[in-house]
């Protein structure tokens, strides 16, 4: 799916998956959906795609999947889930996530993906959604008003206000002591041993231990904010700002820049604001520290549910591991135009149009 290709949940473009549809995609499979394309999956429909299979949908094309169709996504490199404007995104364990102007969303091992209402996409426990770097990338873009939620252990919700939440057992925690929220309503909370570093170009990179470092390396987590993006920094936080980008980070957070192979790219395109406001709290308790040190890991535990509510529910069940391992496995999370990312004193990270990003207990970012 190119930048011009958006999967929108509108009257002309409906992606509906009813109860217990499984979507699995094997290696080097491409799933492209252009505008006004309808993708519907009825109950118990499974759609399986073997290696090097391309799944493309041009404009006004409808894709319906009958029963017993399995759609699986196995281990691969560079499988891209791209999400367009005003999409909400919640992530579970050790998941690498990139959202650029085209918003790339990559998901690793055995992740379940469920989409209800106008877009229902569910993947059972045995379903693996692994998104690594692949020569043949799998791109999946989701336009406005798409909801992405993660249930019990890992709730990833994206509504019109785009919510990204991660529940229990996730190393990236959004609990009382850990609140990390994005958008006006979006909260982004991070638990212990989380490393977050930002360089001049606003790179947020994660090393082997899942450190968020900004340095020159192949694997990193890049957090770039394009024009009109605000990036402000508070005490004990190192941050360099490029073109009118502001970033605020609270006291206990350390922003360091170092070299690492494993990268998590989070880029924010034009008109995106990254602020940390009061309503957005990133709390660090004794057990929950948001530190940018070597010991910080961004891990997401098992049984991750990824749901896309209202129009699209994306759920990730057990045995789903989203990890950033050596060089190949990365999840780029880029945020397209008109998305606001704000961080307040307690470190709240908000994304405009009210997308929420929450990460619950035992999750490491």
HELIX and SHEET records of a PDB file:
SHEET    1   A 3 UNK A  15  UNK A  17  0                                        
SHEET    2   A 3 UNK A  38  UNK A  41  1                                        
SHEET    3   A 3 UNK A  62  UNK A  65  1                                        
SHEET    1   B 3 UNK A  46  UNK A  49  0                                        
SHEET    2   B 3 UNK A  22  UNK A  25  1                                        
SHEET    3   B 3 UNK A  70  UNK A  72  1                                        
SHEET    1   C 2 UNK A  30  UNK A  33  0                                        
SHEET    2   C 2 UNK A  54  UNK A  57  1                                        
SHEET    1   D 2 UNK A  79  UNK A  83  0                                        
SHEET    2   D 2 UNK A 138  UNK A 142  1                                        
SHEET    1   E 3 UNK A 112  UNK A 115  0                                        
SHEET    2   E 3 UNK A 305  UNK A 308  1                                        
SHEET    3   E 3 UNK A 155  UNK A 156  1                                        
SHEET    1   F 2 UNK A 119  UNK A 121  0                                        
SHEET    2   F 2 UNK A 312  UNK A 314  1                                        
SHEET    1   G 2 UNK A 164  UNK A 166  0                                        
SHEET    2   G 2 UNK A 357  UNK A 359  1                                        
SHEET    1   H 2 UNK A 180  UNK A 181  0                                        
SHEET    2   H 2 UNK A 187  UNK A 188 -1                                        
SHEET    1   I 2 UNK A 205  UNK A 206  0                                        
SHEET    2   I 2 UNK A 212  UNK A 213 -1                                        
SHEET    1   J 2 UNK A 221  UNK A 225  0                                        
SHEET    2   J 2 UNK A 264  UNK A 268  1                                        
SHEET    1   K 2 UNK A 275  UNK A 276  0                                        
SHEET    2   K 2 UNK A 342  UNK A 343  1                                        
END                                                                             
